[in-house]
Amino acid sequence: MPGVSITGTIPRHHPLENTGGAFWHNSQHTEVDRLLDDQALYLQVPEGLVVILGCAHAGVINTFDYIAQVANKNKFYAVIGGMHLLRANQERLQATVESLAKYDVQIVGANHCTGMKAMTFLWHQLGDRCLDCRVGTELEFGNVEVILNKI
């Protein structure tokens, strides 16, 4: 579909980002799952790029950096979805806010696995750029409507 892209596997370069927990390929917990199948969707709309995260196991910063590279963009209009910051330390939270600023993100709709501590931090740092974004939220960007059914 024109204007709609998916990242595929996201390279992981940022030293503060991790999968956000212990995930396993097997029930014996001997084979770590690095969740390399984590992906994001991004839409080109009149306002700019809208990034839709599923659970951001690759990390928000890694995801932004990769999309900026493949889409040849240095600004994103919005990011919506789970940022998997539930267990993030203060340093990682600050680095995430700096990445949101670097890419001049105007709308932040964090939800799902972001966690209340991280969402509160984002709201305190970004103020009006944040929006309450939970299941049932309907957002419209240009001629594209995004309905959050299961995020």
BELVENBEL-V688845 format. One record per run of one state. SS is the DSSP state (H for helix, E for strand, - for the rest). FROM is the first residue (numbers start at 1). LEN is the number of residues. Records with the same first field share a line. If there is no record, write none. Layout:
SS=FROM-LEN + FROM-LEN
This chain:
-=1-3 + 7-17 + 25-7 + 33-7 + 46-2 + 54-6 + 72-6 + 83-7 + 103-4 + 115-1 + 131-7 + 142-2 + 148-4
E=4-3 + 24-1 + 32-1 + 40-6 + 48-6 + 78-5 + 107-5 + 130-1 + 138-4 + 144-4
H=60-12 + 90-13 + 112-3 + 116-14
